[in-house]
Amino acid sequence: MAAGRVSFVILMIVGGTTWAELPPAANRKVDFRKDIQPVFEKHCVRCHGAEKQEAGLRLDSRDEALNGGDSGPAWAAGDSASSLLVQLVAGVDPDVVMPPDGEALSAEKIGLLRAWIDQGAVWPLGGKSQP
């Protein structure tokens, strides 16, 4: 693949007719504190943090995040394409896109989330996102 060229994976949501293009997972080792925590802090913890937990989901605390929210786990370690978090930030369902307000995640950030999840979603103990 040529440098700078982006390929996309087609994803179909089972039980529905929604199709979306997902940015590919980043092609490098992803570090939670360096790569993922800043994404959560910038885009997620305002609504999914200590003060507010929309849909029962917290992304400012490892243990709370691993518990998932009202819709179940936010991600399935090792399977980013079927992870709810990726589907929501990628806009698989255009009626439910996260974050609902403010700056959407770039393809690069979604790719980092995908790679992190595909690499096992390692979130070190004590790793905490602050608003």
N, C-alpha and C positions, 0 to 999 in steps of 0.2 A: 504494500500500500504506500502511495506517495506521501511524503511528509506534508503535514497540514491538511490532508484529506480526511474527512470524517466519514466513517461508514455507520450505518444504522441497522438496528435489529428490529424487525417487525414483531409486535406483540399483540396477541389477541386475548382478550379477557374471556375466560371460559364462562359460558352461561349468558353472554351478552354479545353484542355486535360491535363493541368499541375496539378500534384499532389505533395504535399510536406507534410512533417511532421513538425508540429509546436511544439516547446517546450511548455509545459503547463504554464499557468499563475502562478506566484508566489502565494503561499498560505499564504499571510500576507498582512497587510495594507502597501501600498506603499506611500512614501513621495516624492513629486517632487524634492525638494531641495537636499535631501539626496540620493535618488535613481536614479532619472531620469535626472536631470540637469547634473550630472557628465558623464552620458552616452552620452548625446547630446554634451557636451563639448569635450569629448575625440574622439568621432566617427563621429560627424555630422557637427559642425559649421565651419570646415575648408572649406567645400563646400556649406553649407547652413547657412551662418552667415552674419554679417554686410557688409563684403567686397565682398562676392561672394554669389549668390543665384542661384545655379544650379536648373533647372526646376522651377524657380520662387519661391522656398521654402526657408524660413528662420526658423531656429530652435533656434535662439539666443534671440528671443523676443516673449513674450506671444501673443501679438496682431497679430504680423506677422505670427506666427505659426498657429494660429487659422484661419487665412485667407486661409491657404493651399497654394498650388502651381499650376503650369500649369495643373496638372492632377487632381486637386480638393483637397478636404480635405485630410490631411495626416493620419487622424484617425477618427473613428466614436466612440465617447464616449459611452462606454457600450458594444462595439462589437469589441474586439481586433482581432478576427480571420479574419474579413473582412476589417480591416484597412490597407490601403496602406503601411503605415510605417512598420507594422509588416510583411506583405508579402514581402517587399523589404529586410528587414534585415534578414529575415529567409530564403531567397533564393527560394521562391516559383517558381519564374521564374529564372532558373539558368543563363540566359543571362543578367539579370538585378538584381544584388545583391548590396546592400548598406552595408557598404561603398564599392565603387569599388576598392579602393586601401587601403592597410594597414590592420590592424587587424580586422577581422570579429567579430561581436558580439557573445558572448558566449550564450549558451542555458539559462544560469542564467540571463543574461542581457535582453534577449528577453522575458523571463518569467516576469521580472520586468516591462518591457514596456507593456506586455499584461495585467498584473494585474492593472497597473496604468490606462490604457485605460478602462478596464472592471469596474474599480472603479469610473469611471466618468471623467478621465483625468484632475483632478484638478491641475491647474497651477496657483499658487497664483499671485495676482497682484504684479507687481514689480519684479517677478521672471524673471531673465535674465541670459542666458548662455553667458559666455565670452570665446573667443578663447584662 
